[in-house]
Amino acid sequence: MIKRRNIWRELEVGFGGGSKFRILLHLALHHKEAHTKYSLVRATGLRTPTVGEYLRTLVKLGWVKEYPFTPRTYQINIDHIVVKCFIDFLEKIKNIKGLATQ
């Protein structure tokens, strides 16, 4: 039996609460760069175990790529359709005067 993709469930798992969203947002706004877990901890203010847990979820969804360097690095997967839409959305929001500062 083929498992049907439920986009709403995927979005709920991917975006999660505010903390997971902060990681995803940072990766999306800096999508040309790969980031270590430590750099994401510094950028988001979250604890290392929390960042690690959320990264595992985002990698499992295919929204984030994990590179096996030492230390491991992470980069948003701009080839994933949901991520493309998310980045497009962020670009549109950034272009609305007064809504975004980055």
Secondary structure, DSSP 8 states (H G I E B T S, - for coil): ------HHHHHHHHH-SHHHHHHHHHHHHTTTS-EEHHHHHHHH---HHHHHHHHHHHHHHTSEEEE-SSS-EEEE-TTSHHHHHHHHHHHHHHTSTTT---
